[in-house]
């Protein structure tokens, strides 16, 4: 069974995000072994300087690197990543299965994104959309897309 770790900067605070995440975690339990790991988002003032943002991203980088799964394919979610539709994402997961990949690790950054080193060291960079979304919503969207990809892979009706 595929093992997936999602490393997220920040916690889900709103109940509706928490409820949605729990629902997809439950649905995904039959398809993969899934673990969500949260790391603290560095607190910044309302109007942070570039230096403060850089420092925060560096602290988050160190924390993220400490939570990556050894031997896993690392997938960074970032705006400059590849755009794939749901079928393309399902094909990507299926391709990993064919290649014998047993572990994937997705990284969801905080409100200021991901440190450049994380992006450069990732095996894959994916974009959820050209639009900007809150990082908490991005986590739920990733969970939904993982579920959708597994349903596409089995020929299920969820995607239709």
N, C-alpha and C positions, 0 to 999 in steps of 0.2 A: 504494500500500500504506500502511496506517495506521502511523504512527510513534508508539510509546509509550515514554515515559521513566518509570521508577519511581525516585523519589528516596527513599532510605531512611536513617533515622538509625540508625547502628550497623552492625556487620558480622555476618555469619552465622558463628558460632563452632563450633557442633555440626555434625559431619559429616553427620548425617541430614538436617538442614535444607539444607545445602549440596548434597547429592545430590538432594534433592527439587527445589530451585530449578533446578539444572542440567537435570533431566529436563523440567521445564515450559518452560524457556527453549528447549530443543531442540524440543519439540513446537510451541511458538508461532512458531518461525522461519518456518514456511510460511504464517502468517496475518498477521504484522505485523513491522515492524522494531522490535525491543525492546532497550532499553538500561536497565540497572540502575546507578544512581549511588549510592554510599554516602558518607555524610558522617559524621564522628566523633560519637559520642555523648559529651556532656559528662560527665565523671566526677563523681560525687557521693558523699558519705559515706553510711554505712549508714542513718542517720536524718537526712536533709537538712532544713534549715529551709525555710520557704516562700520566703524571700529567695534561698536557694541554688537552689531549683528554678526560680524566676523568672529568675534569672541564666542558668542552664543553657538554659532554653527560648529566651531571647533570643539566646544564642550560636548555638543550633541554627537559629533563625529566619533569622539573617543567612546562615548557610551554605546553608540550603535555598533562600532567595531567589536566591542566586548560581548555583544549579543548575537553576532552572526553565527550561523550553523557551519561548523567545519565540514568541508567537502560539498557544501550545497552550491547550487547555481544561485548567484546573487542577482536579484532583479530590483533595480531602483526605480521608483515611480517619480518621474520628474517631467516638467513641461517640455523639455527638449528631447524627450524620449521618442521612440517609434510609436506612431499611431497605428493601432490595430483595431479592427472591429471584433465583435464577439466571436465570430467564426474563426478569425485569425488567431485570437487568443486561445480558443479551444484547440486549434491545430498546433500552436506552440506547446501547450501542455501535452498533447498527444505525442509530438515529436520528442519531447524529453523522455516520455515513457518508452518509446521505441529505442532511444539511445541508452536506456538503462539508468537514467537519472532517477534517484530515489528521494532526493532532498532539494527543495526550493526554499529560498529565503527572500521574501519581499520586504522592501524598506519604504515606509511612508514617513516623509519628513514632517517637520512642524510648520508653523505659519510662515517661516522664512525659507522653506525648502530644505535642501540637503547640501552639505559641504561638498565642494567640487571633488575632493579626494574620494568620497563615497561614490559619487557618480562615475568617476574615472576607473575605479577599481571594481565596479559592478560588471557582471557578465552581460547583462541586458539592461537597457534603459527603456522603460515604457511610459507612455503618456496616456492618462485616462481620457483626456480631452484637450483641445486647444483653449477651452474656457478655464477659468480659475475657480476652484472649489475650496471650501474650508477643509483642512487636513482631516478633521473628524469625519466629514462626509466622504472624503476620499477612501478612508478605511472601510466604510460600509459599502461603497461602490466596488472596491476591490473584492470584498467578500461576496457580493452579489455576482460579480463577473466570474469569480472562481466557480460558484455554484452553477451559473449559466453554462460555463465551459464544460463542466462535467456532464450536465444534462444534454448539451449538444453532442458530446462524445458518445453518449449512450443512445442517441436518437430519441431522447425524451421530448415530451410536448411542451415543457416549460418555456422553451425559447420562441415558440410560435406565437 
